[in-house]
């Protein structure tokens, strides 16, 4: 199997992980549930805008 090319930031993260510097956090399931609820609210808002005809694509001007 070939060696994966990593940039310096990815290499630093991998080295840190392999050195067992990472620790589990408590309450991760509650945190994940909170973000799932945020995602549902965002999706519901987008669907509501689409159904009501208020979802409008905004194109930004090209940056030269």
MOPAC internal coordinates of N, CA, C and O (Angstrom, degrees):
PM7 1SCF
backbone

  N    0.0000 0     0.00 0     0.00 0    0    0    0
  C    1.4316 1     0.00 0     0.00 0    1    0    0
  C    1.5281 1   108.96 1     0.00 0    2    1    0
  O    1.2310 1   120.27 1   -38.75 1    3    2    1
  N    1.3294 1   117.10 1   141.25 1    3    2    1
  C    1.4608 1   120.01 1  -175.79 1    5    3    2
  C    1.5275 1   111.76 1   -82.37 1    6    5    3
  O    1.2310 1   120.90 1   -25.10 1    7    6    5
  N    1.3018 1   115.88 1   154.90 1    7    6    5
  C    1.4651 1   123.71 1   178.44 1    9    7    6
  C    1.5241 1   109.38 1   -71.80 1   10    9    7
  O    1.2310 1   120.70 1   -46.54 1   11   10    9
  N    1.3297 1   116.27 1   133.46 1   11   10    9
  C    1.4628 1   121.59 1   178.53 1   13   11   10
  C    1.5256 1   108.77 1   -79.80 1   14   13   11
  O    1.2310 1   120.69 1   -45.65 1   15   14   13
  N    1.3249 1   116.29 1   134.35 1   15   14   13
  C    1.4662 1   120.96 1   178.40 1   17   15   14
  C    1.5162 1   109.34 1   -82.53 1   18   17   15
  O    1.2310 1   120.28 1   -56.10 1   19   18   17
  N    1.3242 1   117.06 1   123.90 1   19   18   17
  C    1.4583 1   122.33 1   179.40 1   21   19   18
  C    1.5235 1   109.50 1  -118.73 1   22   21   19
  O    1.2310 1   121.23 1   -36.68 1   23   22   21
  N    1.3458 1   115.24 1   143.32 1   23   22   21
  C    1.4590 1   117.41 1   173.62 1   25   23   22
  C    1.5325 1   107.92 1   -80.67 1   26   25   23
  O    1.2310 1   119.82 1    -3.08 1   27   26   25
  N    1.3041 1   117.95 1   176.92 1   27   26   25
  C    1.4708 1   121.16 1  -173.47 1   29   27   26
  C    1.5289 1   112.01 1   -62.85 1   30   29   27
  O    1.2310 1   120.06 1   142.08 1   31   30   29
  N    1.3227 1   117.49 1   -37.92 1   31   30   29
  C    1.4670 1   120.07 1   179.66 1   33   31   30
  C    1.5308 1   110.86 1   -67.55 1   34   33   31
  O    1.2310 1   120.54 1   136.84 1   35   34   33
  N    1.3184 1   116.58 1   -43.16 1   35   34   33
  C    1.4633 1   120.80 1   178.11 1   37   35   34
  C    1.5243 1   110.71 1   -63.69 1   38   37   35
  O    1.2310 1   120.44 1   138.98 1   39   38   37
  N    1.3169 1   116.76 1   -41.02 1   39   38   37
  C    1.4681 1   121.57 1   178.43 1   41   39   38
  C    1.5268 1   110.14 1   -62.61 1   42   41   39
  O    1.2310 1   120.23 1   137.60 1   43   42   41
  N    1.3321 1   117.17 1   -42.40 1   43   42   41
  C    1.4662 1   121.78 1   179.65 1   45   43   42
  C    1.5342 1   110.29 1   -62.42 1   46   45   43
  O    1.2310 1   120.12 1   136.12 1   47   46   45
  N    1.3302 1   117.37 1   -43.88 1   47   46   45
  C    1.4670 1   121.17 1   178.11 1   49   47   46
  C    1.5262 1   111.22 1   -63.25 1   50   49   47
  O    1.2310 1   120.30 1   135.02 1   51   50   49
  N    1.3241 1   117.03 1   -44.98 1   51   50   49
  C    1.4552 1   120.77 1   179.71 1   53   51   50
  C    1.5230 1   110.90 1   -63.09 1   54   53   51
  O    1.2310 1   120.05 1   135.62 1   55   54   53
  N    1.3142 1   117.51 1   -44.38 1   55   54   53
  C    1.4710 1   121.16 1   179.02 1   57   55   54
  C    1.5283 1   110.55 1   -60.65 1   58   57   55
  O    1.2310 1   120.52 1   138.14 1   59   58   57
  N    1.3356 1   116.61 1   -41.86 1   59   58   57
  C    1.4558 1   121.71 1   178.96 1   61   59   58
  C    1.5289 1   110.74 1   -62.88 1   62   61   59
  O    1.2310 1   120.85 1   135.79 1   63   62   61
  N    1.3275 1   115.97 1   -44.21 1   63   62   61
  C    1.4656 1   120.67 1   178.74 1   65   63   62
  C    1.5281 1   110.84 1   -63.21 1   66   65   63
  O    1.2310 1   120.63 1   133.04 1   67   66   65
  N    1.3088 1   116.39 1   -46.96 1   67   66   65
  C    1.4641 1   120.37 1  -178.81 1   69   67   66
  C    1.5242 1   112.35 1   -66.04 1   70   69   67
  O    1.2310 1   119.93 1   154.86 1   71   70   69
  N    1.3341 1   117.74 1   -25.14 1   71   70   69
  C    1.4638 1   121.68 1   177.09 1   73   71   70
  C    1.5370 1   111.44 1   -82.99 1   74   73   71
  O    1.2310 1   120.98 1  -174.19 1   75   74   73
  N    1.3421 1   115.73 1     5.81 1   75   74   73
  C    1.4664 1   123.04 1   179.16 1   77   75   74
  C    1.5302 1   112.32 1    59.59 1   78   77   75
  O    1.2310 1   120.96 1  -143.26 1   79   78   77
  N    1.3122 1   115.77 1    36.74 1   79   78   77
  C    1.4649 1   120.85 1   178.05 1   81   79   78
  C    1.5352 1   111.71 1   -84.87 1   82   81   79
  O    1.2310 1   119.87 1   170.75 1   83   82   81
  N    1.3092 1   117.86 1    -9.25 1   83   82   81
  C    1.4636 1   121.82 1  -178.02 1   85   83   82
  C    1.5188 1   109.56 1   -91.00 1   86   85   83
  O    1.2310 1   120.86 1   -37.42 1   87   86   85
  N    1.3266 1   115.96 1   142.58 1   87   86   85
  C    1.4583 1   121.86 1   179.99 1   89   87   86
  C    1.5245 1   109.31 1  -128.04 1   90   89   87
  O    1.2310 1   120.68 1   -33.32 1   91   90   89
  N    1.3127 1   116.31 1   146.68 1   91   90   89
  C    1.4581 1   121.16 1   175.18 1   93   91   90
  C    1.5235 1   108.98 1   -68.48 1   94   93   91
  O    1.2310 1   121.03 1   -30.02 1   95   94   93
  N    1.3123 1   115.63 1   149.98 1   95   94   93
  C    1.4670 1   120.41 1   178.24 1   97   95   94
  C    1.5194 1   108.72 1  -109.41 1   98   97   95
  O    1.2310 1   121.35 1   -30.05 1   99   98   97
  N    1.3146 1   115.02 1   149.95 1   99   98   97
  C    1.4635 1   118.77 1   178.05 1  101   99   98
  C    1.5258 1   109.25 1   -85.36 1  102  101   99
  O    1.2310 1   120.67 1   -25.59 1  103  102  101
  N    1.2977 1   116.32 1   154.41 1  103  102  101
  C    1.4527 1   121.67 1   177.17 1  105  103  102
  C    1.5159 1   114.66 1    75.07 1  106  105  103
  O    1.2310 1   119.91 1  -159.83 1  107  106  105
  N    1.3209 1   117.77 1    20.17 1  107  106  105
  C    1.4599 1   120.47 1  -175.92 1  109  107  106
  C    1.5250 1   111.20 1   -66.54 1  110  109  107
  O    1.2310 1   119.62 1   145.35 1  111  110  109
  N    1.3308 1   118.33 1   -34.65 1  111  110  109
  C    1.4560 1   120.27 1  -179.22 1  113  111  110
  C    1.5312 1   111.05 1   -66.18 1  114  113  111
  O    1.2310 1   119.79 1   139.91 1  115  114  113
  N    1.3165 1   118.00 1   -40.09 1  115  114  113
  C    1.4725 1   121.20 1   177.24 1  117  115  114
  C    1.5223 1   110.29 1   -64.66 1  118  117  115
  O    1.2310 1   120.58 1   140.38 1  119  118  117
  N    1.3034 1   116.50 1   -39.62 1  119  118  117
  C    1.4647 1   121.35 1   178.41 1  121  119  118
  C    1.5339 1   110.38 1   -64.99 1  122  121  119
  O    1.2310 1   120.25 1   136.96 1  123  122  121
  N    1.3168 1   117.12 1   -43.04 1  123  122  121
  C    1.4636 1   121.42 1   178.68 1  125  123  122
  C    1.5309 1   110.04 1   -63.72 1  126  125  123
  O    1.2310 1   120.13 1   139.10 1  127  126  125
  N    1.3218 1   117.35 1   -40.90 1  127  126  125
  C    1.4649 1   121.00 1   178.89 1  129  127  126
  C    1.5217 1   110.77 1   -63.31 1  130  129  127
  O    1.2310 1   120.21 1   139.85 1  131  130  129
  N    1.3104 1   117.20 1   -40.15 1  131  130  129
  C    1.4668 1   121.29 1   178.32 1  133  131  130
  C    1.5273 1   110.36 1   -59.67 1  134  133  131
  O    1.2310 1   120.04 1   135.55 1  135  134  133
  N    1.3204 1   117.53 1   -44.45 1  135  134  133
  C    1.4596 1   120.70 1  -179.71 1  137  135  134
  C    1.5246 1   111.73 1   -71.58 1  138  137  135
  O    1.2310 1   119.71 1   148.72 1  139  138  137
  N    1.3346 1   118.16 1   -31.28 1  139  138  137
  C    1.4629 1   120.25 1   174.19 1  141  139  138
  C    1.5268 1   110.19 1   -62.76 1  142  141  139
  O    1.2310 1   120.64 1   139.42 1  143  142  141
  N    1.3355 1   116.39 1   -40.58 1  143  142  141
  C    1.4628 1   120.40 1   178.47 1  145  143  142
  C    1.5261 1   111.09 1   -65.94 1  146  145  143
  O    1.2310 1   119.92 1   140.68 1  147  146  145
  N    1.3221 1   117.77 1   -39.32 1  147  146  145
  C    1.4635 1   120.91 1   175.35 1  149  147  146
  C    1.5284 1   110.39 1   -59.88 1  150  149  147
  O    1.2310 1   120.65 1   136.17 1  151  150  149
  N    1.3188 1   116.37 1   -43.83 1  151  150  149
  C    1.4624 1   121.13 1  -178.68 1  153  151  150
  C    1.5248 1   110.73 1   -63.76 1  154  153  151
  O    1.2310 1   120.44 1   136.62 1  155  154  153
  N    1.3396 1   116.75 1   -43.38 1  155  154  153
  C    1.4691 1   119.79 1   178.36 1  157  155  154
  C    1.5188 1   111.26 1   -60.57 1  158  157  155
  O    1.2310 1   120.52 1   136.94 1  159  158  157
  N    1.3402 1   116.61 1   -43.06 1  159  158  157
  C    1.4640 1   120.41 1  -179.85 1  161  159  158
  C    1.5305 1   110.38 1   -63.61 1  162  161  159
  O    1.2310 1   120.06 1   139.14 1  163  162  161
  N    1.3098 1   117.50 1   -40.86 1  163  162  161
  C    1.4633 1   121.20 1   178.92 1  165  163  162
  C    1.5291 1   110.58 1   -64.34 1  166  165  163
  O    1.2310 1   120.39 1   134.27 1  167  166  165
  N    1.3192 1   116.86 1   -45.73 1  167  166  165
  C    1.4608 1   120.65 1   179.72 1  169  167  166
  C    1.5206 1   110.50 1   -63.19 1  170  169  167
  O    1.2310 1   119.99 1   136.77 1  171  170  169
  N    1.3337 1   117.63 1   -43.23 1  171  170  169
  C    1.4655 1   120.88 1   178.62 1  173  171  170
  C    1.5228 1   110.46 1   -60.78 1  174  173  171
  O    1.2310 1   120.04 1   139.55 1  175  174  173
  N    1.3189 1   117.53 1   -40.45 1  175  174  173
  C    1.4628 1   121.67 1   178.89 1  177  175  174
  C    1.5219 1   111.34 1   -63.83 1  178  177  175
  O    1.2310 1   120.18 1   136.48 1  179  178  177
  N    1.3182 1   117.26 1   -43.52 1  179  178  177
  C    1.4631 1   121.39 1   179.52 1  181  179  178
  C    1.5288 1   110.55 1   -65.27 1  182  181  179
  O    1.2310 1   120.24 1   136.51 1  183  182  181
  N    1.3221 1   117.15 1   -43.49 1  183  182  181
  C    1.4620 1   120.31 1   178.58 1  185  183  182
  C    1.5204 1   110.46 1   -62.88 1  186  185  183
  O    1.2310 1   120.10 1   137.09 1  187  186  185
  N    1.3255 1   117.40 1   -42.91 1  187  186  185
  C    1.4659 1   120.90 1   178.39 1  189  187  186
  C    1.5242 1   110.64 1   -59.71 1  190  189  187
  O    1.2310 1   120.22 1   134.74 1  191  190  189
  N    1.3272 1   117.18 1   -45.26 1  191  190  189
  C    1.4684 1   120.07 1   178.51 1  193  191  190
  C    1.5255 1   111.17 1   -62.65 1  194  193  191
  O    1.2310 1   120.22 1   140.06 1  195  194  193
  N    1.3280 1   117.19 1   -39.94 1  195  194  193
  C    1.4662 1   121.08 1   179.70 1  197  195  194
  C    1.5284 1   110.65 1   -63.70 1  198  197  195
  O    1.2310 1   120.81 1   131.12 1  199  198  197
  N    1.3294 1   116.06 1   -48.88 1  199  198  197
  C    1.4634 1   121.22 1  -177.24 1  201  199  198
  C    1.5267 1   111.36 1   -64.58 1  202  201  199
  O    1.2310 1   120.45 1   142.42 1  203  202  201
  N    1.3277 1   116.74 1   -37.58 1  203  202  201
  C    1.4696 1   120.15 1  -178.14 1  205  203  202
  C    1.5293 1   112.50 1   -83.60 1  206  205  203
  O    1.2310 1   120.26 1   176.84 1  207  206  205
  N    1.3360 1   117.12 1    -3.16 1  207  206  205
  C    1.4624 1   121.02 1   178.47 1  209  207  206
  C    1.5151 1   114.30 1    82.21 1  210  209  207
  O    1.2310 1   120.35 1  -167.15 1  211  210  209
  N    1.3160 1   116.93 1    12.85 1  211  210  209
  C    1.4634 1   120.94 1  -178.49 1  213  211  210
  C    1.5279 1   114.10 1   -98.63 1  214  213  211
  O    1.2310 1   120.39 1  -176.32 1  215  214  213
  N    1.3126 1   116.87 1     3.68 1  215  214  213
  C    1.4611 1   119.76 1   178.01 1  217  215  214
  C    1.5148 1   107.79 1   -85.21 1  218  217  215
  O    1.2310 1   120.67 1   -68.20 1  219  218  217
  N    1.3158 1   116.32 1   111.80 1  219  218  217
  C    1.4636 1   122.05 1  -173.95 1  221  219  218
  C    1.5205 1   108.81 1  -122.29 1  222  221  219
  O    1.2310 1   121.36 1   -47.84 1  223  222  221
  N    1.3241 1   115.00 1   132.16 1  223  222  221
  C    1.4593 1   119.97 1   176.30 1  225  223  222
  C    1.5160 1   108.50 1   -76.81 1  226  225  223
  O    1.2310 1   120.61 1   -52.08 1  227  226  225
  N    1.2956 1   116.44 1   127.92 1  227  226  225
  C    1.4606 1   121.77 1   176.16 1  229  227  226
  C    1.5124 1   108.20 1  -111.54 1  230  229  227
  O    1.2310 1   121.69 1   -61.09 1  231  230  229
  N    1.3027 1   114.37 1   118.91 1  231  230  229
  C    1.4689 1   119.07 1   179.34 1  233  231  230
  C    1.5169 1   108.58 1  -100.46 1  234  233  231
  O    1.2310 1   121.44 1   -47.54 1  235  234  233
  N    1.2819 1   114.85 1   132.46 1  235  234  233
  C    1.4579 1   119.19 1   177.56 1  237  235  234
  C    1.5201 1   109.16 1   -83.66 1  238  237  235
  O    1.2310 1   120.95 1   -25.42 1  239  238  237
  N    1.3033 1   115.79 1   154.58 1  239  238  237
  C    1.4537 1   121.03 1   176.83 1  241  239  238
  C    1.5252 1   109.41 1   -69.48 1  242  241  239
  O    1.2310 1   120.14 1   -36.74 1  243  242  241
  N    1.3318 1   117.33 1   143.26 1  243  242  241
  C    1.4599 1   119.43 1   178.32 1  245  243  242
  C    1.5283 1   111.52 1   -62.36 1  246  245  243
  O    1.2310 1   120.78 1   -40.04 1  247  246  245
  N    1.2984 1   116.11 1   139.96 1  247  246  245
  C    1.4664 1   121.81 1   178.29 1  249  247  246
  C    1.5170 1   109.45 1   -92.70 1  250  249  247
  O    1.2310 1   120.79 1   -63.12 1  251  250  249
  N    1.3130 1   116.09 1   116.88 1  251  250  249
  C    1.4652 1   120.08 1   179.09 1  253  251  250
  C    1.4895 1   111.36 1  -106.20 1  254  253  251
  O    1.2310 1   120.10 1   180.00 1  255  254  253

